[in-house]
Amino acid sequence: MEWYERFYSKERWIKKSAEIEGKLYDRLKEISKKELDGSINKIIDACVDDLKLEDKVVIYCKDRNEINVARSIIIRESTYKKLEELREKYGISISKILNIAIKTGLEKYDDK
């Protein structure tokens, strides 16, 4: 990999509000603080960018005591467009898609 392939092309970042599971957000915070050189927003953006959904989406069960907290996130405009396309295609909310992307991304990270 060349050094310049480690970076995205410049584009506009947009601020949105989304409900993210507390447990997932805490893990993102831990990774951002102790393990990777990236903000929580950039890790979320990368998780969504990496997300590949099949024709059949399986929505996982969360813990009964787990709560979703509304958070302000900043993501690239192209990433938000991907979220909107997935919302249209599957008929599920952007917050649910974000949580699926984060959960899938964290599982891949933890399994590495």
Secondary structure as a PSIPRED ss2 file (coil, helix, strand):
# PSIPRED VFORMAT (PSIPRED V4.0)

   1 M C   1.000  0.000  0.000
   2 E C   1.000  0.000  0.000
   3 W H   0.000  1.000  0.000
   4 Y H   0.000  1.000  0.000
   5 E H   0.000  1.000  0.000
   6 R H   0.000  1.000  0.000
   7 F C   1.000  0.000  0.000
   8 Y C   1.000  0.000  0.000
   9 S C   1.000  0.000  0.000
  10 K C   1.000  0.000  0.000
  11 E C   1.000  0.000  0.000
  12 R C   1.000  0.000  0.000
  13 W E   0.000  0.000  1.000
  14 I E   0.000  0.000  1.000
  15 K E   0.000  0.000  1.000
  16 K E   0.000  0.000  1.000
  17 S E   0.000  0.000  1.000
  18 A E   0.000  0.000  1.000
  19 E E   0.000  0.000  1.000
  20 I E   0.000  0.000  1.000
  21 E E   0.000  0.000  1.000
  22 G H   0.000  1.000  0.000
  23 K H   0.000  1.000  0.000
  24 L H   0.000  1.000  0.000
  25 Y H   0.000  1.000  0.000
  26 D H   0.000  1.000  0.000
  27 R H   0.000  1.000  0.000
  28 L H   0.000  1.000  0.000
  29 K H   0.000  1.000  0.000
  30 E H   0.000  1.000  0.000
  31 I H   0.000  1.000  0.000
  32 S H   0.000  1.000  0.000
  33 K H   0.000  1.000  0.000
  34 K H   0.000  1.000  0.000
  35 E C   1.000  0.000  0.000
  36 L C   1.000  0.000  0.000
  37 D C   1.000  0.000  0.000
  38 G C   1.000  0.000  0.000
  39 S C   1.000  0.000  0.000
  40 I H   0.000  1.000  0.000
  41 N H   0.000  1.000  0.000
  42 K H   0.000  1.000  0.000
  43 I H   0.000  1.000  0.000
  44 I H   0.000  1.000  0.000
  45 D H   0.000  1.000  0.000
  46 A H   0.000  1.000  0.000
  47 C H   0.000  1.000  0.000
  48 V H   0.000  1.000  0.000
  49 D H   0.000  1.000  0.000
  50 D H   0.000  1.000  0.000
  51 L C   1.000  0.000  0.000
  52 K C   1.000  0.000  0.000
  53 L C   1.000  0.000  0.000
  54 E C   1.000  0.000  0.000
  55 D C   1.000  0.000  0.000
  56 K C   1.000  0.000  0.000
  57 V C   1.000  0.000  0.000
  58 V C   1.000  0.000  0.000
  59 I C   1.000  0.000  0.000
  60 Y C   1.000  0.000  0.000
  61 C C   1.000  0.000  0.000
  62 K C   1.000  0.000  0.000
  63 D C   1.000  0.000  0.000
  64 R C   1.000  0.000  0.000
  65 N C   1.000  0.000  0.000
  66 E C   1.000  0.000  0.000
  67 I C   1.000  0.000  0.000
  68 N E   0.000  0.000  1.000
  69 V E   0.000  0.000  1.000
  70 A E   0.000  0.000  1.000
  71 R E   0.000  0.000  1.000
  72 S E   0.000  0.000  1.000
  73 I E   0.000  0.000  1.000
  74 I E   0.000  0.000  1.000
  75 I E   0.000  0.000  1.000
  76 R E   0.000  0.000  1.000
  77 E H   0.000  1.000  0.000
  78 S H   0.000  1.000  0.000
  79 T H   0.000  1.000  0.000
  80 Y H   0.000  1.000  0.000
  81 K H   0.000  1.000  0.000
  82 K H   0.000  1.000  0.000
  83 L H   0.000  1.000  0.000
  84 E H   0.000  1.000  0.000
  85 E H   0.000  1.000  0.000
  86 L H   0.000  1.000  0.000
  87 R H   0.000  1.000  0.000
  88 E H   0.000  1.000  0.000
  89 K H   0.000  1.000  0.000
  90 Y H   0.000  1.000  0.000
  91 G C   1.000  0.000  0.000
  92 I C   1.000  0.000  0.000
  93 S C   1.000  0.000  0.000
  94 I H   0.000  1.000  0.000
  95 S H   0.000  1.000  0.000
  96 K H   0.000  1.000  0.000
  97 I H   0.000  1.000  0.000
  98 L H   0.000  1.000  0.000
  99 N H   0.000  1.000  0.000
 100 I H   0.000  1.000  0.000
 101 A H   0.000  1.000  0.000
 102 I H   0.000  1.000  0.000
 103 K H   0.000  1.000  0.000
 104 T H   0.000  1.000  0.000
 105 G H   0.000  1.000  0.000
 106 L H   0.000  1.000  0.000
 107 E H   0.000  1.000  0.000
 108 K H   0.000  1.000  0.000
 109 Y H   0.000  1.000  0.000
 110 D H   0.000  1.000  0.000
 111 D H   0.000  1.000  0.000
 112 K C   1.000  0.000  0.000
